[in-house]
Structures are given as C-alpha cells and as structure tokens.
Amino acid sequence: MPAHSEVQDYLKELLEYYDFAVEKERYISPNERIDLYGYSESHNKTIGIEITFTSDVRKDAERLARFGFDLIYIINY
C-alpha cells in the first residue's frame, strides 16, 4: 500500500495536469486542514480531497461539505 504522502503527490500531479493549482495540507479553518486543495481558473472550480485509511468517511464528507468546494473527493483505501 502506498504511503499517504505518495497518494497526495500522485493526486497533486494529476490535478495539475488538468489545470488545477494544488496545495497539500491546506488549512480550511484555524484548526482544520485537508489533504489537497485545488483551484482551476480555467474551469472555475475548487476541489477538496481527503485521503484516509481508517477515519470515518461520513465525518470527512460532512466536514468538506461545510466549506463549499465545488468538487469533493474522499479517497479511502
């Protein structure tokens, strides 16, 4: 199984290929952060991605939904 950071790096490269500016470990509030945040000016879309091995997917989905990303993905493996 690839390491968490390897999955982040892979997804970051993939999103950059599709014209997203991507930040790893971005704070979305003073005490909460997500694994990947992206914005594409050409697509006018934001994306929030959480990568998890064991956490509660529902909790992650609810947390990401609160911040109004256009696209939300949770990678659970």
N, C-alpha and C positions, 0 to 999 in steps of 0.2 A: 504494500500500500504506500503510495507517495506521501511524503511529508506535507503538512499543512501549507508551508511556505512554497513548496513546489506547485501545489494546486493553485495558490494565489498567483504565482508567477506565470503559469500557463494561461490562466484566465485573463490576466492583465495583458499579455501579449495578444491573445485572441481579440479582446475588445479594442485594443489599439489598432489592430489590423482593420477593424470595422469603424474606424474614425472616432473612437472614444478617447478622451483624455481620462486616465485612470489613476487613482490614488489607492495605495494599500493602507489598511489600518486607519481609516479616516474617522475622526470624531464627528458624530452626528448630534451630540449634545455634550454638555460638560463632562459627563461621566459614562457615556456610551459610545462605542465605536463599531464600525462594520469592517468586514474583511476587505471589501473592494467597493469603491465609489467611482462612478464614471459619468461623464457628461459628453454628449456629442452635439456640437453646434450645428453640424450639417443635418442631423436627424432631429434636432431639438428635443432630445430625450435625456433623462437621468436614469441611472441604474444603480441599484444597491444589491450587493451579493454577500451572503453569509455562507461560510464553509464550516460544516460541523461534522464531527464524528459521533458524538453522543448526546448533544443537547436536545432540548425539546423543540422540534420543528415548528410547532404551533406558536410557541412563545417567540421564536425568531421571526416568524411571519407577521405576527401582530406588532412586534417592535419595528420592523421595517415599514410596515403599512402606515404607522403613525407619522412617518417623516415624508410621505407623499412622493416617493420615487415613481417615475413613470413605469419602470420595469423593476421587478423584484424577483430575485432568484435565491433559492436556498439549495446548496449542494450538500447532500447528506450521504456520506459513504462510510 
